[in-house]
Amino acid sequence: MSDLSGEQDSVVAEAEESSSRQFPLWLALVIGVAALALAALVLVSVVPTLYDLVFPLKAPLPEGVEEVEHAKPEHDAEYWIYRTSMSGPDVAAFFEEQGSECQYMATLGESSFDTSSGVRTVAHCLGTKKSGEQTVSWEVYIADGYPDDQGPTRFRFYKYSLN
């Protein structure tokens, strides 16, 4: 019987010892809250980048433009040439509405007017758009006076990604 009593004493001692080694609930809560705070911090820094990957930033274009040419040179900026039925000043006004700064060029009779073809440079516009971690800049050269089957307005659109 003394063996049985000794076993009970050791079982009781082990139970008391394990309960004293048990992880405190308040400490588990503190660690959980800290883990949530760390996860939120990581999300705040990662979400904009993930958003930019899923929804890449696009440079603005007027409605109804038709792509004539697209080139992505190895060492220069990617560019497109578009044509539209809009007038040159209307295209420039569109880009100004998108935040571009446009410099209007010479008028009829000045050096930018090609009297042989009737084509003239209307404006040169520079703009930038930022969303999340992405920044895209563009440069646009606008010319009009092309024959109706070629335009009558064309613009060369350069896109620069600054990321």
VEXDREN-2710 file (C-alpha; in Angstrom, 1 decimal):
% VEXDREN-2710
k/r/px/py/pz
1/MET/0.0/0.0/0.0
2/SER/2.9/2.3/0.6
3/ASP/3.8/1.8/-3.1
4/LEU/0.4/3.0/-4.2
5/SER/0.6/6.0/-1.9
6/GLY/4.1/6.9/-3.2
7/GLU/2.8/6.7/-6.8
8/GLN/-0.1/9.0/-6.0
9/ASP/2.2/11.5/-4.4
10/SER/4.5/11.5/-7.5
11/VAL/1.5/11.9/-9.8
12/VAL/0.1/14.8/-7.7
13/ALA/3.6/16.4/-7.7
14/GLU/3.9/16.1/-11.4
15/ALA/0.5/17.6/-12.0
16/GLU/1.3/20.5/-9.7
17/GLU/4.7/21.0/-11.5
18/SER/3.1/20.9/-15.0
19/SER/0.4/23.4/-14.0
20/SER/3.1/25.8/-12.7
21/ARG/4.8/25.4/-16.1
22/GLN/1.7/26.1/-18.1
23/PHE/1.8/29.1/-20.4
24/PRO/-0.1/32.1/-18.9
25/LEU/-3.1/33.1/-20.9
26/TRP/-2.3/36.8/-20.7
27/LEU/1.1/36.2/-22.3
28/ALA/-0.5/34.3/-25.2
29/LEU/-2.9/37.2/-25.8
30/VAL/0.0/39.7/-25.8
31/ILE/1.9/37.6/-28.3
32/GLY/-1.2/37.2/-30.5
33/VAL/-1.8/41.0/-30.5
34/ALA/1.9/41.6/-31.4
35/ALA/1.7/39.1/-34.2
36/LEU/-1.5/40.8/-35.6
37/ALA/0.2/44.2/-35.4
38/LEU/3.3/42.8/-37.3
39/ALA/1.1/41.2/-39.9
40/ALA/-0.8/44.6/-40.4
41/LEU/2.6/46.4/-40.8
42/VAL/3.7/43.9/-43.4
43/LEU/0.4/44.1/-45.3
44/VAL/0.6/47.9/-45.4
45/SER/4.0/47.8/-47.1
46/VAL/3.1/44.9/-49.4
47/VAL/-0.4/45.7/-50.6
48/PRO/0.5/48.7/-52.8
49/THR/3.1/46.6/-54.7
50/LEU/0.7/43.8/-55.1
51/TYR/-2.0/46.2/-56.3
52/ASP/0.4/47.6/-58.9
53/LEU/1.2/44.2/-60.2
54/VAL/-2.5/43.2/-60.6
55/PHE/-3.6/46.6/-61.9
56/PRO/-0.8/48.3/-63.7
57/LEU/-1.0/52.0/-64.2
58/LYS/-1.8/53.1/-67.7
59/ALA/-1.1/56.4/-69.3
60/PRO/-4.2/58.4/-70.5
61/LEU/-5.4/58.3/-74.1
62/PRO/-8.3/60.1/-75.7
63/GLU/-11.2/58.0/-76.7
64/GLY/-11.4/56.8/-80.3
65/VAL/-7.7/56.9/-81.1
66/GLU/-6.3/54.3/-83.5
67/GLU/-2.9/52.9/-83.1
68/VAL/-0.7/53.3/-86.2
69/GLU/2.6/52.1/-84.8
70/HIS/4.1/50.7/-81.6
71/ALA/7.8/50.3/-80.8
72/LYS/9.7/49.1/-77.8
73/PRO/13.3/49.8/-78.5
74/GLU/16.0/48.1/-76.4
75/HIS/17.6/51.3/-75.2
76/ASP/15.0/54.0/-75.7
77/ALA/11.5/54.7/-74.4
78/GLU/8.6/52.7/-75.6
79/TYR/6.4/54.7/-77.9
80/TRP/3.1/54.6/-79.9
81/ILE/1.9/56.6/-82.8
82/TYR/-1.9/57.2/-82.8
83/ARG/-4.2/58.9/-85.2
84/THR/-7.5/60.6/-84.4
85/SER/-10.3/62.7/-85.9
86/MET/-9.9/65.2/-83.1
87/SER/-8.1/68.4/-83.8
88/GLY/-4.5/68.9/-82.6
89/PRO/-5.5/71.6/-80.0
90/ASP/-8.3/69.2/-78.7
91/VAL/-5.8/66.4/-78.2
92/ALA/-3.5/68.8/-76.4
93/ALA/-6.4/70.0/-74.2
94/PHE/-7.2/66.3/-73.3
95/PHE/-3.6/65.8/-72.1
96/GLU/-3.8/69.1/-70.1
97/GLU/-6.9/67.8/-68.4
98/GLN/-4.9/64.7/-67.5
99/GLY/-2.3/66.8/-65.7
100/SER/0.1/67.4/-68.6
101/GLU/1.9/70.6/-69.2
102/CYS/1.7/71.4/-72.8
103/GLN/3.8/73.9/-74.8
104/TYR/2.0/75.0/-77.9
105/MET/4.1/75.4/-81.0
106/ALA/4.3/77.8/-83.9
107/THR/1.2/78.7/-85.9
108/LEU/0.6/78.7/-89.7
109/GLY/3.4/80.4/-91.5
110/GLU/6.0/79.8/-88.9
111/SER/8.8/77.3/-89.0
112/SER/7.0/74.2/-87.7
113/PHE/4.5/74.4/-90.6
114/ASP/5.3/72.2/-93.5
115/THR/3.8/74.1/-96.5
116/SER/4.3/71.2/-98.9
117/SER/2.2/68.7/-96.9
118/GLY/0.1/70.9/-94.7
119/VAL/1.3/69.1/-91.5
120/ARG/2.1/71.2/-88.5
121/THR/3.3/70.5/-85.0
122/VAL/0.6/71.7/-82.6
123/ALA/2.0/70.9/-79.1
124/HIS/4.5/69.0/-77.0
125/CYS/3.1/67.7/-73.7
126/LEU/4.7/66.2/-70.6
127/GLY/2.7/64.5/-67.8
128/THR/3.1/62.2/-64.8
129/LYS/0.6/60.0/-63.0
130/LYS/1.2/58.2/-59.7
131/SER/-0.7/55.4/-58.1
132/GLY/0.5/53.4/-55.1
133/GLU/4.1/52.6/-55.7
134/GLN/3.9/53.2/-59.5
135/THR/4.7/56.3/-61.4
136/VAL/4.3/56.6/-65.1
137/SER/5.4/59.7/-67.1
138/TRP/4.6/60.5/-70.7
139/GLU/5.7/62.8/-73.5
140/VAL/3.4/63.5/-76.4
141/TYR/4.2/65.3/-79.7
142/ILE/1.0/66.3/-81.5
143/ALA/0.7/67.2/-85.2
144/ASP/-2.2/67.9/-87.4
145/GLY/-2.9/68.7/-91.1
146/TYR/-2.6/65.1/-92.3
147/PRO/-5.0/63.9/-95.0
148/ASP/-8.3/62.5/-93.6
149/ASP/-7.3/59.0/-94.4
150/GLN/-4.2/59.4/-92.2
151/GLY/-5.5/61.3/-89.3
152/PRO/-6.1/64.2/-89.6
153/THR/-4.3/64.5/-86.3
154/ARG/-1.4/62.2/-85.2
155/PHE/0.5/62.1/-82.0
156/ARG/3.6/60.2/-80.9
157/PHE/3.2/59.0/-77.3
158/TYR/6.3/58.1/-75.3
159/LYS/5.8/56.2/-72.0
160/TYR/8.4/56.2/-69.2
161/SER/7.9/54.0/-66.1
162/LEU/9.8/55.4/-63.1
163/ASN/9.8/52.3/-60.9
END
